[in-house]
Amino acid sequence: MMRITINGKKCTARYGETVLQVAQRSGIRIPTLCHHKDLSPYGGCRLCIVDMKGKQTPLTACTLTAEDGMVIKTDTPRLRKLRRSTLQLILSEHPSACLICEREKDCDNFQECIKKSAVTFGCKSCPQNNKCELQDLVRDMDIKDLHFEFRYRNLETQRDDPFFDRDYNLCVLCGRCIRACHEIRHAHTLEFHHRGPKTLVGTAFDLPHLESGCQFCGACVDICPTGALRDRFSRYDGPPERTVKTTCMLCSIGCAVDLNVSNGKITCSTPHKDQICARGRFAIAPIVNHPRRITKPLMKKRDGVIEVEWDEALECVSQKLREHRNRTGFLFSPQLTVEAAENIYALGGSLSAKLAMPFLSNVPPRPLALSEIKGKAAMIIVNTDMVGDYSVLLLTLRRKMKDRATFIVIDAFARPSDRFADTVLKPNPGTEQKIVDVLCGPGRFPKESGISAAEIELAQRLVKGKKVYVLYDPSNSVIEKSSKSCKTFPLFSQPNALRISRMGFHCTHEEMLTSKNIDCLYLVGVAPKLERKYGTVIVQDCFLPDFDFDVFLPAATFAETDGQMVDIEDRTKRVRRAIEPIGRAMPDDMIVEAIARAMDLRLTKKSGKRKIVTKRATLRKTNRAYPLRLIVRENAYTYRGKTLSAILRGFDRLRHDRSAWINENTAKKFGLRDGARATIIGRRTSFIMPVKISSYLPQSTVLVFDHPSARRLKNEPVRLECTKS
């Protein structure tokens, strides 16, 4: 421990700490703007200047390393004058009507300026009002007027991103967004452009964020001290009245998120401590507040589907379940709380019903043991979008391994976001296992893979002398262990997969939907493509399905529910209710309990049969009749029975997962334009989808994303036919 003196106060300093860190830990405030606790020191704003004994010129506290015996002063007349001048210089290029205004005290009552000033200038129209760090600094330094001529950049607000707007007229060039993108997310999307008064923040070559490898994690938005970057959904909601820590249930990682609540409404979700992905940052609040969400019970009657009270809906459900006892099938989503799943098992057991869950994979899930990844490691990632689907897991691996890990991507569908890898191999579909065999053991060079010998040799050099770990999504491909020096880890995108698989199933998803022994179908958080008509269809969900039903029970989202979830590492995490369920919606576990009470049943824990069969898919060859290879990838961007892109426009722009992706040359061959509708025909498959033309896909292939509960597609040869609109 070292000892330094700050403003006459004796403070202890740890090795490597800066003067700013010591002061903050000791309760001494030093003004900052470009500094953030999660970022490296920058010293750009010059507001944290301090006087050090023995030095004539002020020094920036955020870059000044503490040394034993230092004597520091942080609040002298000279420092106050310099800081005020520096802040006024910053304000000379920042609209200050919201910061220096003689009507500020009466603004809440009259809001005169909102009608007289442009949106950029009006404080009430600024998304960062009352939570702007620049606003706080102006008040603390008591700045009432500006000594420098104001220069307005007059830049157009950029609204071409799916989730946030960028108004660089409000940017103070603190560089926090750039450093967050580099240091926290390792995405390296943002940089400073130009020099001097023309300096701006932007992407490389000014590419749109959708084409620049941006992860749309929101780290830059959350760390921006002004209103330059703003969440489009919650930009005018102001500071939250309270925050509730909960667990995101949109994927298997189970990230801790803070739900911001104002006026009984969830306004947005932000990371609690560690990072989150685009789903956790930009999907939760829009889902909870979605205008198409159903929050009242519905029943099908002679006059059509009408709203009813809960008592009537529960009585109808109870009667239908009694009528179809022993001939009922429960198909439910893994995105329920553990308590809800257990209640469904108990109710199904009491009714001798069949239980199933829409897993895409037949591979039994097992915990991801990150503790087993040690030393020098080579991470081989097969047919898995680590940035899009598992970005938080990728960050965890990179932090854990630091510079000791090598990343190799094996995927025919390579994306710009795969640039985190040391090398990317784009094999012919179906040959991934052979490439893994070559890299992990004495496998034969796979000429049929389409990978050159030079590419294989480079990958072999990267894995030489390292422990090999293979990460793959079993919904996209099944990779077997190649040697003793190789470990495989299947990655499941759905939460609670481990807990529910141990509870077991009576039948598979496909078996339930095709079984003639089921007359009543009870769907909880799933919206499958029904193969036939049923005597009764009961839906328990947040959004209406695309098929007819007899009863609809409005379910609460996980943000309105208390319970537990199990993540990909088999850790149980707490799910907390942030607000009361909207309308008359109820949590899933409470709905099932209400049904049991109406039927005079006692819910006791029961399990189904363990119905998981491991089976590798056979790869059929293309021919003249079916010249294209269909590549099927799991759609991990779903909530309950819907894809996020179907209910949230931003995710439709981000993912394009409701389109069939084809190569540019393949599109020309079939006379297809981007957005055109095409019929995809296989030996056992036929469906119509719009086309997304991409250079990321190899020729003679078609890629589609498969929703776990919508349909079951398989990798097979297909042909394309143009469809008239």
N, C-alpha and C positions, 0 to 999 in steps of 0.2 A: 504493500500500500504506500502511496505517496501522499504528501500533504501540500495543498496549495491554498492561497488566500484569495477569496473573491469578495470584493467590497467590504474588506475587514473581517469576513467570516472565514474561519478555518474549515476547509473541506478536504475530504479524503478522495483520492483519485486512484482508479485502477489502471493497470498497465494497458496502454493502447487507447485509453479514453481521450476524447477531445475536451477542451475547456467548456464547450457548449453542453456536452453530455454531463459533465460534473456539475455545472450550474443548474441544469434542469433537475438532476437527481437531488440537488441540495435545496430546491425550492426557489432558486434565483432565476427570474425571467429575463431572457435576452430575446429581443425581437428577431424573427426569422421569416423568410418567405420561400426560399428555394430548398430549405432543409426539410427532411422527413426522416423519422426514426428508422424506417426500413430501407433507406437508400444511402449510398455512399456520400461522403461530404463533397460539396460542389463549390461553395463560396461564390456563387454568381450574383446574388441579390445585394450583397455588401451591407445588409442591415444588421448582421450579428457582430459588427466590429466591436472590439474591446481594446482597452489600453493595457499594455503589459510593462511592468517595471523594467527599465533597461532598454526599451524600444521607443523610438521617437514617433513612428507612424503606427496607426491603429492596425490591428490584425483581425482576420475573420475567425470567430470563435469555433465555427463548425469545422475548420481545417487545422486549427491549432492544437497540436497534441500536448496533453498535460505533462508537465515535468515537475519533479519534486522542488519545492521552494518557490514556485511561481507566485507573483503578486499581480492580481488582475483587478481592473476596475471596469465595470460595465455601464455605469450611468453617470457620466461627467457632462458638463455643459458642452464641451467640444463634441463628444460622441452624439449627444442629442441633436446638435445642430447638423452634424454630418448625416445622421440617419434621416432627419426631416428633409434635407436637400436631396438625398438619394431617393427617398420615397416620392418626393415631388417630381423628380426626373422620371420615375417609373409611371407616375400618373399622367405625365405629359403625353404618353402614348396609350393611355387607358381611359375610356369614357368615365368621367368622374362626377356626372350628375347624380349618380346614386350614392356617391361618397361625400361630396361637399355640397350640401343643399340647405338653404336657409329655411325651407319648408319641411325639413325632415321630421320635426316634432308633430306637425299636423298631417303628415303624409297618410297615416292610417285612417284618418277621418275623411280627407278630401281627395287624395290621390290625384292631384292636379296634373302632375307631370306625365302620367300614363297616357293622357290625351294630347300632350304637346311635344313629346319626345319620341324618337325612334325606339324600337324595342331594345336595341343594344344600350341605349342611354337611360332607360327608365328603370329605377330600382325595383319597382313592384313587378316588373315584367322580367327581371333577371332571375334565373333559376337558383342562383346562389345567394339570394337575398337573406340576410340574417345568419348565414353560415359561410360567408366569404371571408377569407383570411385577410384580404386587402382591406375590406371594410373594418375589420377589427384593428388593424394597424393604424388606419387613419384616425379612428376614435382614440386609440391609446396615445398617439402622438399629437392629438388635438390639432390636426391640420384643418384650417378653415378656408384657405384659398391657395391658389397655385401661382408660383413665381415664374413658371416657364410656359411658353406658348404650346397650346394643345395641338397635337398632330394626330388626326384620325386616319387610320389605315384604310378605311372604306372597303373592307374585304367582304365578299359575299359569304353568308353563312352556308356551310357545307352540310347538306341533309341527305347525302347519298348513301350513308351507312345504315344498316338495318336497325340499330338500337339507340344511337346517340347522335346528337348534332355537334358540329364544331364551329364555333364563332371565334376566330382568331383575332377579332377586334378586341376581345377581352383578355387575350393571352399576354402574360407579363414575361414570357421567355425564361421562366424559372427552370425549365428542363426536367421537372419532376416526372412528367408523363413519359419522356424519353428514357429516363433512368429506370422507371418502373417497368417499362417494356423490355429493357435490356437486362436489368439485374434481377427483377422478381420473376418475370415470365419467360425470360430467355427467348423472346420472340423476335427482337431486333427489327421491329416494323417501323418505328419512328426515328427521325433524325432532324437536326437543324438544317434548314436550307438557306442558301445565300449568306450574305454578311452585312454588317452594319445595320442601317435603318430598315433594310429589306429582309432581315432575318425572320424566318417563319418556321413553324413545326410542320412536318409532313412526312409522307412515306417516300421510299426510294422511287425516283423517277416520277413522283407525283401520281403513282398508281392508286386506283381506288382501294380502300381497305379490304374489300372482298377479293382483290387480286394480289395483295401484298403479303399474304401469310398471316394476317391479323387473326388472333384467336378470339376476339370479341369477348374477352374475359371481364372488361370493365375496370381493370386496374388503373388505366390512365384516367378514366372518368372519376374514380373514387379518390385519386390522389391530387387532382387539379385543385389549386387553392382559390381559383376564381370561377366564373361561369363559362369559361371558354369551351369546356367539354361538359355536356349535360345529357343525362338519361332522358330519352324522349318521353317515356311513360310518366315519370314523376317529376319533371322539370319545374312544375309550378306548385308543388305540394308543400314546399318550405321545410324547415327543420322538423324532425319527428318528435312527437310528444313522448314517445317511449320506444325502446327496442326490446325485442324478445329473441333470445338465443334459441335456435332449434337446429334440427338436422335436415338437410335437403334430401328428398327422396326421389329425385329425378334420375338418379343412377346409383350404381352399387358402391361408389366411393363414400357417400354419406358425409359430405362436407358440413362443417359447422357454419351456419349463416345467422346474421342478425336481420330480423324482419322489422323494418321501420313502420311504426303505426302512428297515424294521425286521424282524429275524428272517427275512431273505430274502423279505419280502413288501412289495409296494408299498402303502403305507398311504393316501397321498393325493398329489395334484399341486397345486403352487402356482406363481404367476408367478415367472420367473427374475429379470426386471427390469421389463419393461413388463407391461401388463395382458393377461389372457386372458379367454375367454368361459365360459359355463356348461358347454360341452362339455369344454373343457380343464381346468376346475376340478373338476367333479363326475362326469365320466364315465370317466376313464382307469382309476383304481384299481378301481372296481366292475366294469369290463369284464374287466380282467386276472384278478380274483379271483372272477368270476361262478360260482355253483354249477352252472349249466347248461353251462358251457364244456366242450368235449370236448378231452381232452389225450392220448388214446390212439388209435392207428389202428383203424379199424373195417372189416369186410368183410361183404358179404352172402353167406351160405351157405345150405345146405338148412335148417339149424336157425334161420335168421333172421340178424339182424345181430349179430356177435360181435366182441369185441376180439381183435386179432392183433398180432404183432410187426412192427416196421418192415420187416424183410427180406421177410416174406411179403407185406405190403402193396405194397412197391416192386416185387417180382417180378410180382404180379398186374397192377399198373398198366403195367409194361413190356410184358407179354404183350398186354394190351388195346390199347395204343398200336400195337404191331406189327400186330395183327390189323386195325386200322382205319386203317392208314397211308393218307394222302391223303384220308381221309374223317373226319378229326377236327377239331373246332372248339374253340378256346381262348377262353373268355369270362372276363375278369379285371377286378378292381377297380382303380381308380386309387389306392386307399389302400394300395398296396404300396410298398415301397422301390423306388428306381430300379433297383437291382441285381436285384431280383426280377422286375421288368418286362422288363429286358434278357434275363434267363435264359429267361423264357417265350417271348419273341420268338425267341431262338436255338433253343430246343427245338422250337417250332412250325415254324420254318424247316427244321429237319432232318427233320421228319416231313411236310413239305409241307401243313401244317395251315392252317386259316383262323383269323384273329385278329380279335377285336372287343372293345370296351369299352362298357359301358352309359352313354354320354352321353345326356342328355335332349335336348340342343340340337344342331342342325345347323350352328350358327355356329362357324366355326373360332376356337379360343381365341387370344388374343394378350396379351402382357404388359400389366399395368396400369402405365402410366408415370406415377407420382405426380410425377415431376420436371417433367412438362409442365403441371401445375396451378400457376399462378402468378398474382400480382396479385389484383385484385378478381375474385372468382369467384361464379358462381351454379351451385350443384350441384342438378341436377334428377334425382331418384331415381324410377325408374319400376318399378312392380310388384316391388319388392325390399324385403324386410324387413331394413333396414340394422342395426337394433338386435338382432334375433334371430339373423340369419345372419352379419352382418359387423360386429359391434359394435366389434371391435378396429380394423378399417379405418376406421370412422366416427370413433373417437377419434383416430386418426392424422390424418385429414383436418381435424378440428377444431383439433388442436394446430398443424398446419402452417399453416392459414389464419387461426387466431386469430379476430379479429373481422371479417376481410375477406370472409368467405364467407356467402352466403345459401343456405339449403336449402329446396327445394320438393319435396314428395312428391306424386307422381301415382299413385294406387292406389285402386281400388274397395274393397279390403280394408284399411281404415285401422285402426290399433291405438292403444291409449293410449301405447305407446312411441314413436309418431311425433311426440310433442309437442316433440321436438328441432327440428322443422322450423319455418320462418317461416310457411309456409302449407301446407295439405294440400288437394289437389284429388281428389275422389272421382268419377271419370268413369264412364260406362257402359263395361263391358268391350269392348275392341276399338277404342276411340277414342283411346287414349293417344298414338299417333303424331301424330294431328291436333292434339292439344294441344301437343305438343312443337314441331310446325311453327309454331304461332301464337306460342309464346314465343321461338323462335329466329329467326324470319324473318317474311316477309310473308304467312303462312298465313291462310286464311279462317277466320272464327270458326265453330267446330264446334257448331252447335245440337244435333246428335244426341248430343253428349257428355254432356248433362245438367248441364253446368257453367254457372252463371250468368255473365252478362257482367261483373258486379261482381267475381266471383272471378278471372276471366281478367285483368281490368284490374289487380287487385292483384298478381297474379303477374308481369304485364308490367312493372309499376313496380319490382318486386324484382330483375328481371334487367336492367333498363335500364342501359346503360353498363358491363356486366360481361361477362367471358368466360364462356360457358355450357359446362358439362360435364354430360353425361348418363350416369348410371350405371344399368345395368339388368342383370337376370339373363336371359340369352337362353333359359333353359328356360321362362320365364314369358311373355316377349314379345320380339319382335325390333324394335328401334328403329333407324331409319336416320338418317344425318346430314342435318340440315335446312339448314344454311348454313355458310359459311366460319368464322363466329364460334362454331360449335358443334363440340364433340368428343364422341364416344361411346366409352364404356368398358364392354365386356361383362364381367360378374363371374361367374366360375365357382367353384362351391363346392368342387369336388373337387380334392385335391392332385395334382400331377404332370400335370395336364391339358396343360400346354404341352409338356413333354418327350415324353409319349406321343403327342400329336397329330403331333409332328414325326417320330416313328418310324412312324406310319401304321397303317392298318387294311386288312384284306382285304375286310371287309363290315361292315355296320351291325349293331347289336344285334338288331334285328327280323329282318334277313335271315338271320342265323345261326340264330335259333330257329325260323324257318319253312322253312329250306332242307332239301330232301329228300336232299341229297348228303352230309349229315353223319350218321354212325352213332354216333360217340363224342363225347360232350360233356364237356369238361374245364373245370370251374368253379372259379375261384380268387377267393375273397372276394366272390362274388355269389350271389344266390339268386333267379333269375328265375322267372317263372311259365311252366312248360314247356308248349308248345303241343301236343306229341305225345310218343310213347314213343321212346326211343333204345336202340340195342343195348347201349351202355355209358354210364354216367354216373359220372364221377369228381369228387369234391368235395374241395377243399382249403380249409379254413376253420377258424374258432374255434367256431362253433355249428352244430348240426344244421340242415339245410334242411327245408322242409315237404314234400319229395317223396322218392320212393325213389331210392336210389343203390346202386352196386355197391361202391365203395371210398370211404372217408372218411379223408383225411390231415389230422391235427391241426396247424394252423399256429400259430405264435407271434404274439402281438400286437406292435405296433411298440415297445412298452415293453420287449420282450424281444429286440429285434433291433438289430443294427448296420447302418448304411447311410446313404442320402441320400434327400432329397425335394426337389422343386422347387415353390416357392410361386407365388402369383398374379403376382408381379413378375418371375418367371423367375430367381429367385435359388436357388442350390443350398444346402441346409442339411443339417447333420449330424443323424442319428438315432442315439442311443446306447442300448446295452443297459443297463437298470438292474438287472435280475435275470436269472438263468438261466430259460429257458422252463419253465413249470410242467408237471409230469408228463413225458410223452414228446413234447410238442409241439416242432416245429422251425421255424426261420425259413423263409419262403417260398422265398428264393433257394437255401437249402441243400436243401430238398425237391426242387426242380427239378434241382439238380446231382446229387443222389442217383439220381434217375430216369435222367438222362443216363448216369451211370456204369453203372447196371444194364443199359442198352441199348447200351453201348459206343459212345456218341455223344460227340462233342466239341462243346461249346457255343461258337459263334462269333457275334459280334454281327451280327444281321440285322434288316432293317426290313420292314414290310408295305407295302401300297399305301396312298396317301393317300386314304382314303375318307371325305371330309367334304363334304357338299353343302348349300349355303345355300338355305333355302327358307322363305318366309314362310307362316304358317298362314292359310288362308282362314276368315273368320268367317261362319258360317251364322246365319240369323235364326231366332228362336223362332217357334213357331206353336201352334195349338191342341193338336196332338198332343204337342208338346214345348215347354211354356210357360216352362221355366226355362233359365237360362244356366249351363253348367258351367264354372267357373273352375279351372284346374289350376295348382298351384304346386309347384315342386321342393321335395322334402323334403331339406334340407341337414343334418338331424340323423340321420346314418346312420354305421354302421361296418361296412365290408365288406358282408356280405349282409343285414344287419339294420338296422332303424330303432332308434334309441336307446330310443324309447318302448316297443318290443316286448320289450326285455330289462331296462330300468331303469324302475322305477315312477315315480321322480321326474320323468323326462322325459315320461312319459305324462301326468302331471298338468300339466306346464308347457306342452306343445305341443298335446295333443289332435289329433295329426296322423294318427291312425288313425280319425278320425271325419269325417263330411261336415258342414261348417259351413253353416247356413242362418239366415236372418233370422227374428226372432220372429214377424212377421206371416205369413211364408211357412209357418212351422211350424204356426200356427193354421189356416191355409187347408187344409193337408193332414192336420190332426189328429195332429200329431207332438209328442211330449214329449222333453225332453232325455234322451239315452241310448237312445231307442227305435231299433230297427233299421228301415232303409228300403232299398228297392230303387231304385237309380238307373238309369234306362233311357234310352239314346240310340239313334241310328240304327244304330251299330255297337258300342255299349257296354252292358253290363249287369253290375252288381255290387252287393253288399249291404254296407252300412256302418252303424254306429251314428251317430246324429245329435247334433251339438253346436249348440245354439241360441245365437246371438250377435247383439248389436245393432251389431257392427262391420261387418257385411256388408250390402250393399244388398238390397232386395227382389228377388224373382224370380231369385235366383242361388243356386247351390250351389258351395261351394269344397271341393276335396279336395287333399291333398298327395300327390305322386307320387314313390314311391321309384325311384331311377334303375334298379334292376335287377329290380323286382317286376313292374310292368306299364307299358304306354305308354298314357296317357290323353291325350285332346285336348280343347281347348275346343270345346264343341258344345252344341246345344240338348238338353235332357233333360227327363224327367218323374220324379216321385217316386211310389212306391207303398209303402204300409205293409206291413211284413213281420211276420208272427206269430212270436213267440219260440219 
